[in-house]
Amino acid sequence: MADQLQRAHPLSGRLVSNAGVTVEPAPEAPRMILRAGKSALPALSKALGVKLPTKPKKSANGNGRIAIWLGPDEWLVIDLQSGDPAADCAAVKVLHSAVDVSHRNTAIIVSGTHSAAVINGGCPLDLSLDAFPAGAATRTVFGKAEIILLRETEDRFRIECWRSFSDYVFGFLEAAAVDTDG
Amino acid sequence: MSGANRLAGAGRLVPARTARFSFDGESLTGLEGDTLASALLANGIHLVGRSFKYHRPRGILSAGPEEPNALVGIKRDSARYTPNVRASVQEIYDGLQAVSQNRWPSLVFDVGALNDLASPFFSAGFYYKTFMWPKAAWKTIYEPNIRSAAGLGVSPSEPDPDSYSARYAHCDVLVVGGGVSGLSAALAAARTGARVILCDEQAQMGGALHFESGTQLDGTDGFSWAGEMARQLSAMDNVRVLNRTTAFGYFAQNMVGLVQRLSDHLAVPAPGRPRERLWQVRAGRVIIATGAIERPMVFVNNDKPGIMLASAARVFLNHYGVAVGRRVGVFTANDSAYAAAVDLKLAGIDIAAIVDARSAPQGPLIDKARVLGIEILTGHTVARTTGRLRVSSMTVAPIAGGSQRAIAVDALLMSSGWTPSVHLFSQSRGKVAWDEASDRFLPGNYAQDCVSVGACNGTDRLETSIAEASAAGAAMAEQSGHKSRGKMPRTKMETSESWGGGMLGAAPGAGVEAKGKAFVDFQNDVTAKDIRLAVREGMHSIEHVKRFTTNGMATDQGKTSNLHGLAIAAEALGREIPKVGLTTFRAPYTPVTFGALVNHSRGELFDTTRRTPMHNWHVGQGAVFEDVGNWKRAWYYPQPGEDMHQAVNRECRTVRESVGLFDATTLGKIEVVGPDAAKFMNLLYTNPWDKLGVGRCRYGIMLREDGFIYDDGVVGRLAEDRFHVTTTTGGAPRVLNHMEDYLQTEFPELKVWLTSTSEQWAVIAVQGPKAREIIAPLVDGIDLSNEAMPHMSVREGRICGVPTRLFRMSFTGECGYEINVPSDYGQAVWEAIWERGEPHGICAYGTETMHVLRAEKGYIIVGQDTDGTVSPLDAGLQWAIGKKKTDFVGMRGLKRADLVAGGRKQLVGLKTTDPKTVLEEGAQIVADPNQSVPMKMIGHVTSSYWSENCGHSIALALVENGFERTGETLHVPMPDTTLAVTVTGAVFIDEEGKRLHG
């Protein structure tokens, strides 16, 4: 019986597809919050196969993984290939904390030429390409919810939020996606 | 034909493009691009409303957002009704319905106009005096009547069906105002490549170029030039041009609020599209180019329909092609009104006379008027006007004295000069300074990164305005890191316009001795006399004068009245204007809809609604939900025919007799990881953690510095360096903050990290004597026997094939488990357990049953049985304090004299004499029910329920010296009776706790 249990995605079946913007749930992905001091970074980066960024608003890609800088000693690591980043970190003997948040977070992909405008419907950040280029990522707010915003490409964003806030965040994006001109 | 007063060949609208609209039910024709004001005037309609206090007939004063008089209701359909819309701002569309306000039964015959005759009783401040006696009349007579008389217009009665949008935006330079200065500044800034936003409140850019017929720019008329500039700017990638967009508020750090009207001008707004869009612009620099507002003259009967600002008449003529009258008088103390007379005269309108309060005005405009043969009466004043529903004559008089003469007019234009629009500058916390030479307040000290250019900066000459604006645009762009590229092309200009002259205060002849009403504030019906009265009654500060008279306090915020009011007060006080001061300008500049401010945050999006992974299962079982913070929690699960009481009784019984399932997902969870994890826990909780073995749990209490209980929860040790901490549902965010705060500021040397896992885990509490039996077959890799896994232990393994952190713990007093599984599996695991439990009579129980069961065991709920003034000693939890510990947050607080002194309120149980009586939570407790009122209250009930399992009611209470009162009878006075109660221990069931270990 054990392996028959299906995951229930909180945004299963939701989709917004308007001219110039698409809002859809991202596929499930293992995630962890990694906490570590500076001296541990080379070993952890090596174990993960992605160089952990050390500057605010930065993310890095490698080994099918995205590492997002959240604070001087804090990263969100998303594994797009269903690996086990926490296990990889556990294999190296440097001081760190790896906590699985695969189910705490869920993600929404906003794509299309109007995606920045739609996100600016609830997010006060400057999303111009100069201020927030592809690869930029940060923890911020969207409406009344906390999100982590990653710009994957010029016209494609990944919004990470906690599971129980995802209905609100998706609903807000849906409302903002009506107003794409101007 | 779009109205008898539309002049062929005049204005910029296209005669063939007509639009039908109605005013008070009368069907009329206007032109596309008309405002309601211009369309009404084209149809010869000047009377559009009744004034607030005296119900005097009022017309259209202005052609812009400063309009105090012409407020109407605009109705699109039954749900879309907007009161107090300025006719001078509302664009007409085919099918627009406008209705006048503040009149009954009709605009022409209004009963409320009796107030005008009774006006001696309604002088300034009348409401502070008149309604003082008798006292009882206030509630029954005065207040209801004042409320029905107060305010203009009627609120819409249905929910607003429109949607409103919002957008945050950033730019290097925000330019507010699209007149000649704003356009020049925007263009100069944009040419550097800087990101520019240009907004203007009107439908088209141009500002004063709408009416300035005498200005030529780059070889074309000013308004066409403005259109061309706007087109050029719109075509640039780095520029956003927003028309119909009002900058209504200037907030901290160059955050400027704009509201963009998207569909109020459309006959058929696209369905589902937003009506308005709120822009919250974070601007590197702001250029304020908001222009100036013309002031009326203050003279007796200056409020009759047909009397309007000179510039407004020019807008109506030069932009809309509408003549505001056929025989027009002009009363001025300023040059620019002459241009209005000249324009009208050239359009074939008869100018009755120009009355100029100045003795010897000179200049090209005056000469031009003279050349056209217009009679100019210098050194004269308009003593009064006549006419009931529209002005019919003006009585002119030499200021030096002499005989008066009535001149027939059907419109009267006035100008006492121009007031720079320093509203936004003032909102930015900039300080205005009085300019002696020009008698006006101008931007003085700046508080934010902004600059004022053009008329709002007191720059009157066109050439200087353009130069100043262009320089500002380039400088602001450069300050934000953008260098000028090449030379800015010079704008070639020619102008015959002049804004010189002007006066403040009452016109000659409208002084103290004048009879009749000379209005200062048209919207709030404040006259020059009212202001003088306020001074006589002791109001010496302009702030007091304003509040006493309500001058400048209407929705127009005194755009046309503030300076006159100030000047009249200064004269009455015998002081100079800057000594009397200026009132502060506040946001919004013009009224903003609630819809725009609220935008997306309504209905489902008003706030976040958090639901657990098992939410839909609860819904399917007919659960009733309660809100706990932002969470929806299942409260109880009524079966068909059950009320809440019956459902809760059944749930309570089932848990103690068999087994119950409870969704505990909302509890906060924090993972504490690192070699110093136990050290950190020792510091943050009262309990000792060093000796807690891996795989064991402990109930922890967290205090604030002052020694009072802050939060509690069960903590499991997963490894030497890893704790799984739980918090209360409501406490989750603040407990993490509290921990992080201490970690970063007090104990930064500790090697430990905190991560919220509240939502990583769905938590299924399985509680009751059959709990183990039911889950055992589903669990892999964990020995559930009492010996291997006693009460208060935690194991990691699998349930239904998915990973679990399985806690053996209990908030019910029964043998129980709290099964943590990754959230996405929550509902599937829940259903699997449910299926297993059904043959055993399992029930799902909600938060109400949870409350009852824990109260039967005397388990506290932080925030219900504690209130921020309860120490662990008060709550009977001294056993949870590590006696050997040398430090923890709150340790010193616990030793404070008043926390260890006698007489503390302590948590006890209460039983009522009648077992069926359930006390009211919050009820006060007294020792002697026969003492005199006010009685000495010695405590209060914190939790109270009917306990089906006990067969009697139970209650917890905080009572002075409660621990010493066991067995005592106390009393709970209620409105209709006094209930006797007996003090007991706080545990009502299974005092030895045997059931936990079953």
Interface residues (C-beta under 8 A of the other chain):
Chain A: M1 A2 D3 Q4 L5 Q6 R7 A8 H9 P10 E28 I33 R35 D73 L95 S97 A98 V99 D100 V101 S102 H103 R104 N105 A117 N120 G121 G122 C123 P124 L125 D126 S128 A131 G143 K144 A145 W162 R163 S164 F165 D167 Y168 G171 F172 A175 A176 V178 D179 G182
Chain B: S163 S165 A166 R167 Y168 A169 H170 R195 L242 Q260 L262 G272 R273 P274 R277 Q280 R282 H600 S601 E604 L605 D607 T608 T609 R610 R611 T612 P613 W631 E671 V673 G674 P675 K751 V752 W753 T755 S756 T757 S758 E759 Q760 W761 D780 R798 C800 G801 V802 P822 S823 D824 Y825 G826 Q827 A828 V829 A832
